């Protein structure tokens, strides 16, 4: 049997070309697609090399041939104002002749165990198959809204106290604007060099950016965009204040004579239409990132619940398709100041939840009341009310891609 010959081990930079070849095969990335964003094969390898040096990459080998792999990037995220170490799962792939052998299940299990050892108690990924990752314990936590605005629907210019300046995409001003935004934005990735490298990796050479500075000369937002065939494309727009939002849209509207329409992305749960005078724009919402809690007790120990006048408790049984540390019955205690503690108990509990539901609930993507209504959370009305009061109400913002 082929499986008996295979060995799981770390993948270092010696196998970078095999790593990229496997990704290109699995995701069917053609030379034409690479050339459309100005990439050549050697450039991809050079760009991925520093990233791979920092990543935890493991794979199955048939002799010296890499046949299945996953990579985990060391990252940080903001969870309701608390900074967590996060494992960014990417580079997932198996050659078809080695499929249906359980190789990926074991790789994901080992990757999660490695994350746990490194204190990465939550994992993000961009899913190629939502059903597949749901079966492995991940759940949706964020959305992406794609919108289209005709030139005549653009907002009229409004007076602001700050100003817009176009900057280079690798400028410190742009990074500073994002740092200010991510510091108070739930779900956001705290971007280091690795995260910024991945953020820009597949963009065209002609992409541009502009920063809004408030009256105190602080970078309060940015827009990343390109113009092509009379279309103003917005890759991303962030802002810390309504004035910054207005200033950035003033900048977009200033291109009125050059464009026919604006096509853009937003990564919040707030549709853009309501903010426009002519709200009859096209918006399409789709699921974006998934996450899963890696070590539930450790995740809870850092988690910022909302404070209350009394201590709160919840006993429940949780299931996890991969990790034993998240399986069984738990007692969750939340102190008056919002500190949580999850301890394992021996008693069987009528209340039931799985790790997928726990993740999307604690990350604020879906509320306890809704999850109970659709049968994903089995508990009493009293517990639902307690959880509604204890968990902050804000959906995650994630505009990255890795």
C-alpha positions in Angstrom: 0.0 0.0 0.0 1.2 3.5 -0.9 0.1 4.9 2.5 2.6 2.7 4.4 5.5 4.3 2.5 4.5 7.9 3.4 6.1 9.8 6.2 4.9 13.0 7.8 7.5 15.6 8.6 8.4 19.3 8.6 8.7 21.0 5.2 11.7 23.4 5.1 12.8 25.9 2.5 14.6 23.2 0.5 11.2 22.0 -0.7 9.9 25.5 -1.6 9.6 24.7 -5.3 7.7 21.5 -4.5 5.5 23.4 -2.1 4.6 26.0 -4.8 4.2 23.3 -7.5 1.7 21.4 -5.3 -0.3 24.6 -4.7 -0.4 25.5 -8.4 -1.6 22.0 -9.3 -4.3 21.8 -6.6 -5.7 25.3 -7.2 -5.1 25.1 -11.0 -3.2 28.4 -11.1 -2.2 28.9 -14.8 0.7 30.8 -16.3 -1.8 33.1 -17.9 -3.3 33.9 -14.5 0.1 34.6 -13.0 1.1 36.8 -15.9 -2.1 38.8 -15.5 -0.9 40.1 -12.2 2.7 40.4 -13.4 4.1 37.3 -11.7 6.7 34.9 -13.0 7.4 31.5 -11.3 10.7 32.6 -9.9 9.2 35.8 -8.5 6.6 33.7 -6.6 9.2 31.5 -5.1 11.3 34.5 -4.0 8.2 36.2 -2.5 7.1 33.0 -0.7 10.6 32.2 0.6 10.7 34.7 3.6 7.1 33.8 4.4 7.8 30.1 4.4 10.9 30.7 6.7 8.5 32.0 9.4 5.7 29.5 8.8 5.2 26.1 10.4 4.9 23.8 7.3 4.2 20.1 7.6 3.6 17.5 4.9 3.5 13.9 3.8 6.4 12.7 1.7 6.6 9.8 -0.7 10.3 9.3 -0.5 11.6 12.8 -1.1 8.5 13.9 -3.0 6.1 16.2 -1.2 2.6 15.0 -1.8 0.4 16.7 0.8 0.9 19.8 2.9 -0.4 22.5 5.2 1.2 25.8 6.4 0.5 27.8 9.5 1.5 31.5 9.6 2.2 33.0 13.1 -0.2 35.9 13.3 -2.0 38.1 15.9 -5.6 39.2 15.9 -7.8 41.6 17.9 -10.7 39.8 19.8 -12.8 42.5 21.3 -9.8 44.5 22.3 -7.7 41.5 23.5 -4.7 40.5 21.3 -4.5 36.8 20.6 -1.8 34.7 18.9 -3.4 33.2 15.9 -2.4 30.4 13.5 -3.2 31.3 9.9 -3.9 28.1 8.0 -3.0 28.2 4.3 -1.1 26.2 1.6 -3.5 23.2 2.0 -3.3 20.7 -0.8 -2.9 17.0 -1.7 -2.1 15.5 -5.1 -5.2 13.6 -6.3 -3.5 10.2 -6.5 -2.9 10.5 -2.7 -6.4 11.6 -1.8 -8.9 9.6 0.3 -6.2 8.2 2.5 -6.9 10.5 5.5 -3.6 12.4 4.9 -5.2 15.8 5.3 -7.1 15.0 8.4 -3.9 13.9 10.1 -2.0 17.0 8.9 -4.8 19.3 10.2 -4.7 17.5 13.5 -0.9 17.8 13.8 -1.1 21.5 12.7 -3.7 22.2 15.5 -1.6 20.4 18.1 1.4 22.5 17.0 -0.7 25.7 17.3 -1.7 24.7 20.8 1.9 24.2 21.9 2.8 27.6 20.5 -0.1 29.4 22.4 -2.1 30.0 19.2 -5.5 29.3 20.6 -7.5 30.3 17.5 -7.0 29.6 13.9 -8.2 31.5 10.8 -8.4 30.3 7.2 -9.9 31.3 3.9 -11.9 28.2 2.8 -11.8 26.5 -0.6 -14.6 24.3 0.7 -16.8 25.5 3.5 -18.5 22.0 4.1 -15.0 20.4 4.3 -13.7 22.7 7.0 -17.0 22.7 8.9 -16.5 18.9 9.2 -13.1 19.6 10.6 -14.3 22.1 13.3 -14.0 25.5 11.5 -17.0 27.8 11.2 -17.8 31.1 9.3 -16.9 34.2 11.2 -16.9 37.0 8.6 -18.5 38.2 5.3 -17.4 40.2 2.3 -19.7 42.6 0.5 -19.0 43.4 -3.1 -20.8 46.6 -4.3 -21.2 48.5 -7.6 -22.0 52.2 -7.7 -22.8 54.1 -10.9 -21.0 57.4 -11.4 -24.2 59.4 -10.9 -24.8 57.6 -7.5 -21.5 58.8 -5.9 -21.9 60.9 -2.8 -21.6 64.7 -3.3 -18.5 66.4 -1.9 -18.8 67.4 1.8 -16.5 69.7 3.7 -14.0 67.9 6.1 -11.2 69.3 8.3 -8.6 66.8 7.2 -7.0 66.0 3.8 -6.2 63.2 1.5 -2.7 62.4 0.2 -1.8 59.7 -2.2 1.0 57.5 -0.8 3.1 54.5 -1.9 1.5 51.2 -1.1 4.5 50.2 1.0 4.6 53.5 2.9 4.8 53.7 6.7 1.8 56.2 6.5 -0.4 53.4 5.1 0.7 50.9 7.7 0.2 53.5 10.5 -3.4 54.1 9.3 -4.1 50.4 9.5 -2.4 49.9 12.9 -4.7 52.7 14.3 -7.7 51.0 12.8 -6.8 47.4 13.8 -6.2 48.5 17.4 -9.9 49.0 18.0 -11.4 46.7 15.4 -12.7 43.3 16.5 -11.4 40.4 14.4 -8.7 42.4 12.6 -5.3 40.9 11.9 -2.4 42.8 13.5 -0.3 43.0 10.4 3.5 42.4 10.6 5.8 42.1 7.6 4.5 38.5 6.9 0.9 39.6 6.9 1.5 42.7 4.7 3.5 40.5 2.3 0.5 38.2 1.9 -1.9 41.1 1.7 -0.2 42.5 -1.4 1.0 39.2 -2.9 -1.5 38.9 -5.8 -2.2 42.5 -6.5 -1.4 44.2 -9.9 1.5 46.5 -10.3 -0.7 49.5 -10.9 -2.5 49.4 -7.5 -2.5 52.7 -5.7 -3.4 54.0 -2.2 -4.3 57.2 -0.5 -4.4 58.1 3.2 -6.8 60.5 5.0 -5.1 62.7 7.6 -7.3 64.3 10.3 -6.8 67.9 11.4 -4.1 66.7 13.9 -2.1 65.1 11.0 -3.0 61.6 12.2 -3.6 58.9 9.6 -7.3 58.2 10.1 -8.1 55.9 7.2 -7.0 54.8 3.8 -8.3 53.6 0.4 -6.5 51.0 -1.8 -7.6 51.1 -5.4 -6.8 50.9 -9.1 -8.5 52.4 -12.2 -9.1 50.2 -15.3 -11.4 50.5 -18.3 -13.2 53.5 -16.7 -13.9 51.5 -13.5 -12.7 52.7 -10.1 -11.9 49.4 -8.2 -11.6 49.6 -4.4 -9.7 46.8 -2.9 -10.2 48.1 0.6 -11.3 51.2 2.5 -10.9 51.7 6.3 -11.7 54.7 8.5 -11.6 55.5 12.2 -14.2 58.3 12.1 -17.2 59.4 10.0 -15.2 62.4 8.9 -12.4 60.1 7.5 -15.1 58.1 5.7 -16.5 61.3 4.1 -13.0 62.4 3.2 -12.2 59.1 1.4 -15.5 59.2 -0.5 -14.8 62.8 -1.5 -11.6 61.4 -3.0 -13.5 58.7 -4.9 -16.1 61.1 -6.2 -13.4 63.5 -7.4 -12.7 60.8 -10.2 -16.3 61.4 -11.5 -15.1 62.6 -14.9 -12.7 59.6 -15.4 -15.0 56.7 -14.6 -18.4 55.1 -15.3 -18.7 53.2 -12.0 -17.1 52.1 -8.8 -16.7 48.5 -7.9 -15.5 47.7 -4.4 -15.3 45.5 -1.4 -16.2 46.0 2.2 -15.6 43.6 5.1 -18.1 44.7 7.7 -21.7 43.6 8.2 -22.9 47.1 7.4 -24.2 47.5 3.8 -23.1 50.6 2.1 -26.4 51.5 0.5 -28.0 53.1 3.6 -25.2 55.7 3.7 -25.8 56.9 0.1 -28.4 59.4 -1.0 -29.2 57.1 -4.0 -29.3 53.8 -2.2 -30.4 51.7 -5.2 -26.9 50.2 -5.7 -26.0 46.6 -6.2 -24.5 44.7 -3.2 -23.6 41.0 -3.0 -22.8 39.5 0.3 -20.8 36.2 0.6 -19.1 34.3 3.4 -15.4 35.1 3.7 -13.2 33.8 6.5 -13.6 30.8 8.9 -12.1 30.2 12.3 -11.9 27.6 15.0 -10.9 27.6 18.6 -7.8 25.5 19.1 -7.8 25.1 22.9 -11.1 26.1 24.5 -10.0 26.5 28.1 -6.9 28.5 27.1 -9.0 30.6 24.7 -11.6 31.4 27.4 -8.8 32.4 29.9 -8.0 35.3 27.7 -11.5 36.1 26.4 -13.0 39.4 27.4 -16.6 38.8 28.5 -18.8 41.8 29.4 -18.8 42.5 33.1 -22.0 42.1 35.3 -23.0 42.6 38.9 -22.9 38.8 39.6 -20.9 35.8 38.7 -22.3 33.6 35.9 -22.1 29.9 35.2 -22.9 27.5 32.4 -22.5 23.7 32.3 -22.5 22.0 28.9 -21.1 19.2 26.7 -19.0 20.1 23.7 -17.9 18.1 20.7 -14.8 18.6 18.5 -14.1 16.4 15.4 -10.3 16.6 15.8 -9.1 17.8 19.2 -9.7 15.9 22.4 -9.0 18.9 24.6 -12.2 20.5 23.4 -14.4 17.3 23.9 -16.5 16.5 26.9 -18.3 18.4 29.7 -17.3 21.8 30.9 -18.2 24.4 33.5 -17.8 27.9 32.3 -17.5 30.5 35.0 -17.6 34.3 34.2 -16.6 36.6 37.0 -18.2 40.0 37.7 -15.4 41.7 35.9 -15.7 39.6 32.8 -12.9 37.1 33.3 -13.8 33.6 32.1 -12.6 30.2 33.3 -13.5 26.8 31.6 -12.9 23.7 33.6 -13.6 20.1 32.7 -16.3 18.3 34.8 -17.3 14.6 34.9 -21.1 15.1 34.9 -23.1 14.6 31.8 -24.8 17.9 30.8 -28.1 18.3 28.9 -26.8 21.5 27.3 -24.9 20.8 24.0 -22.8 22.7 21.6 -20.0 21.9 19.1 -16.7 23.7 18.6 -17.9 25.3 15.4 -20.9 26.9 17.0 -18.8 28.0 20.1 -16.3 29.7 17.8 -18.8 31.7 15.7 -20.7 32.6 18.9 -17.7 33.8 20.8 -16.3 35.7 17.8 -19.6 37.6 17.5 -20.6 36.5 14.0 -23.8 34.8 15.1 -25.7 35.6 18.3 -26.7 32.9 21.0 -30.4 33.6 20.4 -30.1 32.9 16.7 -27.9 29.8 17.2 -30.5 28.4 19.6 -33.4 29.0 17.2 -31.7 27.1 14.4 -30.8 24.2 16.7 -27.1 24.8 16.9 -27.2 25.6 20.6 -29.2 23.4 23.0 -29.7 25.1 26.3 -32.3 27.0 28.3 -33.7 30.5 27.8 -31.9 31.6 31.0 -28.6 30.5 29.6 -29.3 32.1 26.2 -30.1 35.4 28.0 -26.9 35.2 30.0 -24.8 34.5 26.9 -26.5 37.4 25.0 -25.5 39.7 27.9 -22.0 38.3 28.3 -20.8 38.4 24.7 -20.0 41.7 22.9 -22.0 42.6 19.8 -19.7 43.2 17.0 -18.9 41.0 13.9 -15.3 40.4 12.9 -13.6 42.5 10.3 -11.1 40.7 8.1 -9.9 42.1 4.8 -6.7 40.0 4.5 -6.1 37.1 2.2 -3.5 34.4 2.8 
